[in-house]
């Protein structure tokens, strides 16, 4: 790979539309920003493979671009193909790499990396191009519905998200995400397209892109309340590094060789409104040292507001709706266990 991290092109390299995400390193020299011409000048910006184990965005782009191989696109397209070295290995990110969806603003802790500089370069380039909208396409590792995520409670952002799904999540944290940076100058949404390998996720994302590339403008009036369900992320839940955790191999497996053993169908609780005393895990003891990190938008620890350990079980203490719960231990360590959400009423201000 070249020492230059970002490569900018104005064409699609031959063979790109036929290669697997794991093969992109054979066609591209590194993370690549590709500008393609269309009739309307303000481009649609699309980012894919910010996480190397989430191929749906790349597969959807391939399906979408094949439709326009022999005709002009209705609008220009700027495509960022992200962590191709992690995609080669089928991993979210490689050891030693920053998360490609946490590099889009200066880090709250730690030093700027070459990847942060790359993201800043992309933001500067795209700000000058005045994009129509920004789309970041992802898979989930756990069982979740298809939904959109926005960083601003704004009419055009909500409209953009509802072109993909009526289920919309408004969030402020984590910081450094691609949509957060682009929200400063255009409507932006992250779309979550289910687990990798699901054909419907690819088709849904491709149809979404096709709808947007043909759209002249986004409405600026409120989305009708009956057409949208909005949830606000109120906290991020992580397992502290010093605490061991595991999942049972079967529902009958009652061995506990770690400090927290989560229930084996934990990811089935995503987007379900859990009642108080919902059991999430067994724990070795009731020690105060065994607890999760539950950080809200203000950076405050909210463990006591949401969870407790009682009778050697981890359970909820108030009604709550989780998202992004996964059984993938590597993803939990690299990112988080889940997010906690609450329903968000729309003000419907025009």
Secondary structure, 3 states (H helix, E strand, C coil): CCCCCCEEECCCCCCHHHCCHHHHHHCCCCCEEEEECEEEEEEEEEEECCCCCCCHHHHHHHHHHHCCCCCCEEEEEEEEECCHHHHHHCCCCCCCCCCCCCCCCCCCCCCCCHHHHHHHHHHHHHHHHCCCEEEEEEEECCCCCCEEEECCCCHHHHHHHHCCCCEEEECCCCCCCHHHHHCCCCEEEEEEEEECCCHHHHHHHHHHHHHHHCCCCCCCCCCCHHHCEEEEEEEEEECCCCCCEEECCCCCCCCCCCCEEECCCHHHHCCCEECCCCEEEEECCCCCCCCCEEEECCCCECHHHHEEEECCEEEECCCEEEECCCCCHHHHHHCCCEEEEEECCCCCCC
